[in-house]
Amino acid sequence: MRRASGPAAALAADGPGGGHFAIGGTAQPAQTHITVASLANLTYVAADAAGSESLWAQAFDGQEWGPWKNWNMGSTASLSGG
């Protein structure tokens, strides 16, 4: 049985892009564990500059960690009005 307060997943952001995961608007470390309760508030904040970086996720079922899965996240430079 999964403990509600225990980790549900591990996340990692890797690369020169500078993007990060955030929970409720608060930036998370490059490698962080999150709980089931925090999933609804999880976002990915892209870097200011255009680029691509590798993101990683690993799920926990209450007994064992699954394998790491990765994907590339690309972002475009933001346009500022002026």
C-alpha positions in Angstrom: 0.0 0.0 0.0 1.3 3.4 -0.9 1.9 5.9 1.8 0.2 9.2 0.9 3.2 11.2 2.3 5.9 9.1 0.5 7.4 9.8 -2.9 5.4 8.9 -5.9 7.9 9.9 -8.5 11.4 11.2 -9.1 12.0 13.9 -11.7 15.2 15.3 -13.2 16.1 18.0 -15.7 19.4 17.8 -17.5 20.9 20.0 -20.1 22.1 23.5 -20.7 18.6 24.9 -21.3 17.9 26.0 -17.7 14.3 24.9 -17.5 13.0 23.4 -14.3 10.1 21.7 -12.6 8.0 23.7 -10.3 5.3 22.8 -7.7 2.8 25.5 -6.9 5.1 28.0 -8.6 8.2 27.1 -6.5 11.2 25.9 -8.5 12.4 22.4 -7.6 16.0 21.1 -7.5 17.3 19.6 -10.7 16.7 16.1 -9.2 13.7 15.9 -6.9 11.1 13.5 -5.4 7.4 14.4 -5.6 4.3 13.1 -3.8 0.9 12.1 -5.3 -0.6 15.2 -3.6 1.8 17.5 -5.4 1.2 16.1 -8.9 -1.8 18.4 -9.5 0.5 21.4 -9.0 3.4 20.2 -11.0 4.5 22.3 -14.0 7.6 22.5 -16.2 9.0 26.0 -16.6 10.9 26.4 -19.9 14.2 28.4 -20.0 14.2 32.0 -21.2 16.2 31.1 -24.3 15.3 28.7 -27.0 16.8 25.3 -26.6 16.2 21.7 -25.7 16.9 19.6 -22.6 16.4 16.0 -21.5 13.8 15.4 -18.8 13.6 12.2 -16.8 10.8 10.6 -14.6 10.7 7.5 -12.5 7.5 6.2 -10.8 7.3 4.6 -7.4 4.4 2.1 -6.7 4.9 2.0 -2.9 7.3 -0.9 -3.1 9.7 -0.5 -6.0 11.0 2.2 -8.3 10.3 1.7 -12.0 12.8 2.4 -14.7 13.8 5.9 -15.6 12.0 7.2 -18.7 13.3 10.3 -20.6 12.0 12.7 -23.2 13.3 15.9 -24.8 11.6 19.2 -24.0 12.1 22.0 -26.5 11.3 25.7 -26.0 11.3 28.8 -28.1 12.6 32.2 -27.1 9.9 34.3 -25.6 8.9 37.5 -27.4 8.7 40.6 -25.3 6.4 43.4 -26.3 7.9 46.8 -26.7 
